[in-house]
Amino acid sequence: MLDLPIEQRNFGIVSSAQRVHAALHGDGRRSVGAAADLREEIEAFTATPTSVLVR
């Protein structure tokens, strides 16, 4: 999913990625290793404003 080009992303996909990001961050502890890497990838994936995405 994180490899989807911008033109194939939609609001639902981005929202789902943001929920995963929140879950990785939600335990209150600092993310390390694979969790930190995944959070960074999700942040880059969701950096495009949703107004640009297909709904």
C-alpha positions as CSV (number, residue, x, y, z in Angstrom):
1,M,0.0,0.0,0.0
2,L,2.8,2.4,0.9
3,D,4.1,2.1,-2.7
4,L,0.9,3.4,-4.3
5,P,1.5,6.4,-6.5
6,I,-0.3,9.6,-5.4
7,E,-2.9,9.3,-8.2
8,Q,-4.0,5.9,-6.9
9,R,-4.4,6.9,-3.3
10,N,-7.8,7.9,-2.0
11,F,-9.2,9.3,1.2
12,G,-10.0,5.8,2.6
13,I,-6.5,4.4,2.0
14,V,-4.9,7.5,3.6
15,S,-7.3,7.4,6.6
16,S,-6.5,3.7,7.2
17,A,-2.8,4.5,7.1
18,Q,-3.3,7.3,9.6
19,R,-5.1,4.9,11.9
20,V,-2.2,2.5,11.8
21,H,0.2,5.4,12.5
22,A,-1.9,6.4,15.5
23,A,-1.9,2.9,16.8
24,L,1.9,2.7,16.6
25,H,2.1,6.0,18.4
26,G,-0.8,5.4,20.9
27,D,1.0,3.3,23.5
28,G,2.9,6.4,24.7
29,R,6.3,4.8,24.3
30,R,8.9,5.9,21.9
31,S,8.8,3.7,18.8
32,V,12.0,2.0,17.9
33,G,13.2,-0.4,15.1
34,A,10.6,-1.6,12.6
35,A,7.8,0.4,14.3
36,A,9.7,3.7,14.0
37,D,10.5,2.9,10.4
38,L,6.9,2.1,9.6
39,R,5.7,5.3,11.2
40,E,8.2,7.3,9.1
41,E,7.0,5.6,5.9
42,I,3.4,6.4,6.8
43,E,4.2,10.0,7.6
44,A,5.8,10.3,4.1
45,F,2.8,8.5,2.5
46,T,0.2,10.7,4.1
47,A,2.2,14.0,3.5
48,T,0.1,14.7,0.4
49,P,-3.0,16.8,1.3
50,T,-6.1,14.7,1.0
51,S,-7.7,17.5,-1.1
52,V,-5.3,16.4,-3.9
53,L,-6.4,12.7,-3.7
54,V,-9.2,11.0,-5.5
55,R,-12.3,10.5,-3.3
